[in-house]
Amino acid sequence: MERSPLREERNIRLLGQLVRFSAIGLALTLVILTIVPAAERPETGLQHDVEHFGAFLLLSLLFAFGFRAKARSMLLGSIAFAAFIEGAQIQLPTRHARLEDFLVDAAGLCVGILIARLVSRSYLRLSLTKDGFRAPVE
């Protein structure tokens, strides 16, 4: 069975939409989990910093693969998002903003973006060697 270029293009487009939808959904989930009372926040059983780093790493991977933007813009936006997440807790009586959480969140976001860029560049180099397929260049 031969693959249809139109079907393949449609599947790639649908996958991109799913990744973007997931990124936005996870960002909203993290905002909600940030502002709910601490006692109502679910826990994974992982160490606090590992939990934070992993959640924000996943978020940045989804955003970096789902949206096209310059790495610098994504890194700056990610740091601003991490600051917003922690800053939102300042006025909440059951939560507290911590510099350590901001640093771990920002690190997870930045590492995820850098990983996504490295993977994308490697894939681009490989895909450009195949006949008939040209991936878009940033």
Secondary structure in CASP SS format (residue, H / E / C, confidence):
PFRMAT SS
TARGET T0000
AUTHOR 0000-0000-0000
METHOD secondary structure of the structure
MODEL  1
M C 1.00
E C 1.00
R C 1.00
S C 1.00
P H 1.00
L H 1.00
R H 1.00
E H 1.00
E H 1.00
R H 1.00
N H 1.00
I H 1.00
R H 1.00
L H 1.00
L H 1.00
G H 1.00
Q H 1.00
L H 1.00
V H 1.00
R H 1.00
F H 1.00
S H 1.00
A H 1.00
I H 1.00
G H 1.00
L H 1.00
A H 1.00
L H 1.00
T H 1.00
L H 1.00
V H 1.00
I H 1.00
L H 1.00
T H 1.00
I H 1.00
V C 1.00
P C 1.00
A H 1.00
A H 1.00
E H 1.00
R C 1.00
P C 1.00
E C 1.00
T C 1.00
G C 1.00
L C 1.00
Q C 1.00
H H 1.00
D H 1.00
V H 1.00
E H 1.00
H H 1.00
F H 1.00
G H 1.00
A H 1.00
F H 1.00
L H 1.00
L H 1.00
L H 1.00
S H 1.00
L H 1.00
L H 1.00
F H 1.00
A H 1.00
F H 1.00
G H 1.00
F C 1.00
R C 1.00
A C 1.00
K C 1.00
A H 1.00
R H 1.00
S H 1.00
M H 1.00
L H 1.00
L H 1.00
G H 1.00
S H 1.00
I H 1.00
A H 1.00
F H 1.00
A H 1.00
A H 1.00
F H 1.00
I H 1.00
E H 1.00
G H 1.00
A C 1.00
Q C 1.00
I C 1.00
Q C 1.00
L C 1.00
P C 1.00
T C 1.00
R C 1.00
H C 1.00
A C 1.00
R C 1.00
L H 1.00
E H 1.00
D H 1.00
F H 1.00
L H 1.00
V H 1.00
D H 1.00
A H 1.00
A H 1.00
G H 1.00
L H 1.00
C H 1.00
V H 1.00
G H 1.00
I H 1.00
L H 1.00
I H 1.00
A H 1.00
R H 1.00
L H 1.00
V H 1.00
S H 1.00
R H 1.00
S H 1.00
Y H 1.00
L H 1.00
R H 1.00
L H 1.00
S H 1.00
L C 1.00
T C 1.00
K C 1.00
D C 1.00
G C 1.00
F C 1.00
R C 1.00
A C 1.00
P C 1.00
V C 1.00
E C 1.00
END
